Amino acid sequence: MVVGDIATGTDVLVIGAGPGGYVAAIRAAQLDLDVTLVEKETYGGTCLNHGCIPSKAFVTASSIAHDAREGEAMGIHADPAVDMKGMRSWKDDVVDQLTGGVEKLCKANGVNLVEGRAEFADANKVRVAHGGEGQGSESIEFEHAVVSTGSRPVQIPNFEFDGEHVLSSRDALALETLPESLVVVGAGYIGMELGTVFAKLGTDVTVVEMLDGALPGYEDDVARIVRKRAESLGIDFHFGEAAQGWEPAGEGITVRTEDADGEVSEFGAEKVLVAVGRTPVTDTLDLEAAGVETDERGFVPTDDRARTNVEHVYAVGDVAGEPMLAHKAMKEGHVAAEHIAGEPAALDHQSIPAAVFTDPEIGTVGLTEAEAEEEGFEPVVGTMPLRASGRALTLDDTDGFVRLVADGPSGFVLGAQIVAPEASELVAEVGLAIEMGATLEDVAATVHTHPTLSEAVMEAAANAQGHAIHTLNR
Ligand SMILES: Cc1cc2nc3c(=O)[nH]c(=O)nc-3n(C[C@H](O)[C@H](O)[C@H](O)COP(=O)(O)OP(=O)(O)OC[C@H]3O[C@@H](n4cnc5c(N)ncnc54)[C@H](O)[C@@H]3O)c2cc1C
């Protein structure tokens, strides 16, 4: 039975309940607006269900297995067994707690939740299809809309995701058995994080990358440390090779690659994980019906209030472009909601951090030395190698460094590149320093707990001023 088309109205309609959408919805409701949030799948979006959270749960579990195996030098002798089903069920519990929490928070803040797939009918109306056969649909009229429909993995020719042999990151995070061997196509952050996870769990991992290095976009010395550690975990890298196709071979598959000279190589494995990037979900929304423009890659251009070319339609998160990161989505959701409510809010992209949860982790924020120079600063740089950090030694984890970039004449902190255990946490201090307009002197004069990794941030600031104690000044 079709349950007719019921029309309702709302001040703010949010499409997609990922970190961009649920933050926009909750904040708008806190500001006394009538808010409706439409989600076609599960609350929390990619981040909570198939991205940040499940991948980090796997990063933790795989590191425990790996560290236990590697504890000989500390007098720990262990040979842990990996029970993939158990690991997955623990990860699912973590995910369920968070997605349930998002739903509860939305309800507690008075957000109207609607399950279904939204599509624009015009600039002030969407149609929501409620899932399966006979579930019906409804129309919702809105004063303002926030598009937060996220992104999906990019498919490459000849590698259609089938969840069995050819995996997306989402499939890889749902595996019930540990593959004996895995080819990872793409050495970006998702490929490197998941490649590291599987290598630590005991899978034989080969990474194939079209470019000539891992982690494009990161400085060479940053990427090199992570790649070397990955190699020491047994990951076999093949750079300058493009994946061309695959075919079944016995129980597994053979992946074919080709380099720039046309030389073909073949790699046998149980499965292949394709992690070559993500593309915005803007093609299934009928944005044209609302008059919202997209660029040639499908992203929705926005201003510093997250507004699209249609003034009362906002776009936040992955649909609004790089960096495609959850904290950027949340910030944009916040700004959109506040702007709709008439609050003074704007986006400041200056200090959006980025983290890669490899081993060691990478944390970056603000400008590199080269970028600072390009922007007309006279950069000074201070470095603290982790081998000089007492805490890093007690963690048996000394590959890496903290590098601070500042403006020479004023001393203002401009950026940091950190390769270290917990770099994802350490980088927050530098983000705050940039946001607060702190100088090198401020950071160097702040008393840090001993022994901690965060002391390295203080030492790098002192090093940039020529008075570090625990490392030689340059
Ligand atoms: C493996 C992996 C690891 C990651 N790790 C990190 C990390 O460590 N840190 C980090 O910052 N980022 C990470 N990311 C990126 C992060 O997940 C995204 O940047 C973030 O989820 C974007 O949020 P969003 O709200 O824009 O979209 P999404 O989280 O993608 O949410 C969009 C939501 O919209 C819904 N939707 C889509 N179309 C419709 C429609 N027509 N009607 C109704 N609902 C719709 C979808 O079902 C989805 O729930 C990772 C991503 C992956 C894949």
The ligand as an SDF file (V2000), in Angstrom:
LIG
                    3D

 53 58  0  0  0  0  0  0  0  0999 V2000
   37.9420    4.7070    6.1520 C   0  0  0  0  0  0  0  0  0  0  0  0
   37.7580    6.1640    6.4710 C   0  0  0  0  0  0  0  0  0  0  0  0
   38.4340    6.7170    7.5520 C   0  0  0  0  0  0  0  0  0  0  0  0
   38.2580    8.0630    7.8660 C   0  0  0  0  0  0  0  0  0  0  0  0
   38.9500    8.5590    8.9430 N   0  0  0  0  0  0  0  0  0  0  0  0
   38.7940    9.8670    9.2680 C   0  0  0  0  0  0  0  0  0  0  0  0
   39.4580   10.3960   10.4060 C   0  0  0  0  0  0  0  0  0  0  0  0
   40.1750    9.6890   11.1200 O   0  0  0  0  0  0  0  0  0  0  0  0
   39.2680   11.6970   10.7030 N   0  0  0  0  0  0  0  0  0  0  0  0
   38.4630   12.5130    9.9400 C   0  0  0  0  0  0  0  0  0  0  0  0
   38.3360   13.7050   10.2590 O   0  0  0  0  0  0  0  0  0  0  0  0
   37.8180   12.0270    8.8540 N   0  0  0  0  0  0  0  0  0  0  0  0
   37.9620   10.7330    8.5060 C   0  0  0  0  0  0  0  0  0  0  0  0
   37.2770   10.2360    7.4350 N   0  0  0  0  0  0  0  0  0  0  0  0
   36.4310   11.1640    6.6360 C   0  0  0  0  0  0  0  0  0  0  0  0
   35.0990   11.4020    7.3240 C   0  0  0  0  0  0  0  0  0  0  0  0
   34.4290   10.1820    7.4890 O   0  0  0  0  0  0  0  0  0  0  0  0
   34.2620   12.3690    6.4870 C   0  0  0  0  0  0  0  0  0  0  0  0
   34.9920   13.5410    6.2240 O   0  0  0  0  0  0  0  0  0  0  0  0
   32.9830   12.7440    7.2120 C   0  0  0  0  0  0  0  0  0  0  0  0
   32.2080   11.6010    7.4920 O   0  0  0  0  0  0  0  0  0  0  0  0
   32.1680   13.7420    6.3740 C   0  0  0  0  0  0  0  0  0  0  0  0
   30.9950   14.0620    7.0440 O   0  0  0  0  0  0  0  0  0  0  0  0
   29.6840   14.5130    6.2650 P   0  0  0  0  0  0  0  0  0  0  0  0
   28.6910   14.8560    7.3040 O   0  0  0  0  0  0  0  0  0  0  0  0
   30.0500   15.5070    5.2490 O   0  0  0  0  0  0  0  0  0  0  0  0
   29.2130   13.2230    5.4440 O   0  0  0  0  0  0  0  0  0  0  0  0
   28.9580   11.7190    5.8150 P   0  0  0  0  0  0  0  0  0  0  0  0
   29.5680   11.3270    7.1030 O   0  0  0  0  0  0  0  0  0  0  0  0
   29.3390   10.9380    4.6150 O   0  0  0  0  0  0  0  0  0  0  0  0
   27.3790   11.6500    6.0290 O   0  0  0  0  0  0  0  0  0  0  0  0
   26.4890   11.8560    4.9860 C   0  0  0  0  0  0  0  0  0  0  0  0
   25.1540   11.2270    5.3370 C   0  0  0  0  0  0  0  0  0  0  0  0
   24.1970   11.6260    4.3910 O   0  0  0  0  0  0  0  0  0  0  0  0
   23.3220   10.5400    4.1050 C   0  0  0  0  0  0  0  0  0  0  0  0
   22.6950   10.8070    2.7960 N   0  0  0  0  0  0  0  0  0  0  0  0
   23.3000   10.8810    1.5820 C   0  0  0  0  0  0  0  0  0  0  0  0
   22.4030   11.1910    0.6120 N   0  0  0  0  0  0  0  0  0  0  0  0
   21.1980   11.3270    1.2380 C   0  0  0  0  0  0  0  0  0  0  0  0
   19.8950   11.6590    0.8050 C   0  0  0  0  0  0  0  0  0  0  0  0
   19.6470   11.9260   -0.4790 N   0  0  0  0  0  0  0  0  0  0  0  0
   18.9020   11.7070    1.7080 N   0  0  0  0  0  0  0  0  0  0  0  0
   19.1400   11.4400    3.0210 C   0  0  0  0  0  0  0  0  0  0  0  0
   20.3550   11.1280    3.4980 N   0  0  0  0  0  0  0  0  0  0  0  0
   21.3760   11.0780    2.6270 C   0  0  0  0  0  0  0  0  0  0  0  0
   24.2550    9.3390    4.1200 C   0  0  0  0  0  0  0  0  0  0  0  0
   23.5430    8.1300    4.3320 O   0  0  0  0  0  0  0  0  0  0  0  0
   25.1740    9.6980    5.2950 C   0  0  0  0  0  0  0  0  0  0  0  0
   24.6810    9.1820    6.5090 O   0  0  0  0  0  0  0  0  0  0  0  0
   37.3990    8.8840    7.0940 C   0  0  0  0  0  0  0  0  0  0  0  0
   36.6950    8.3310    6.0150 C   0  0  0  0  0  0  0  0  0  0  0  0
   36.8670    6.9900    5.7020 C   0  0  0  0  0  0  0  0  0  0  0  0
   36.1010    6.4280    4.5490 C   0  0  0  0  0  0  0  0  0  0  0  0
  1  2  1  0
  2  3  1  0
  2 52  2  0
  3  4  2  0
  4  5  1  0
  4 50  1  0
  5  6  2  0
  6  7  1  0
  6 13  1  0
  7  8  2  0
  7  9  1  0
  9 10  1  0
 10 11  2  0
 10 12  1  0
 12 13  2  0
 13 14  1  0
 14 15  1  0
 14 50  1  0
 15 16  1  0
 16 17  1  0
 16 18  1  0
 18 19  1  0
 18 20  1  0
 20 21  1  0
 20 22  1  0
 22 23  1  0
 23 24  1  0
 24 25  2  0
 24 26  1  0
 24 27  1  0
 27 28  1  0
 28 29  2  0
 28 30  1  0
 28 31  1  0
 31 32  1  0
 32 33  1  0
 33 34  1  0
 33 48  1  0
 34 35  1  0
 35 36  1  0
 35 46  1  0
 36 37  1  0
 36 45  1  0
 37 38  2  0
 38 39  1  0
 39 40  1  0
 39 45  2  0
 40 41  1  0
 40 42  2  0
 42 43  1  0
 43 44  2  0
 44 45  1  0
 46 47  1  0
 46 48  1  0
 48 49  1  0
 50 51  2  0
 51 52  1  0
 52 53  1  0
M  END
$$$$
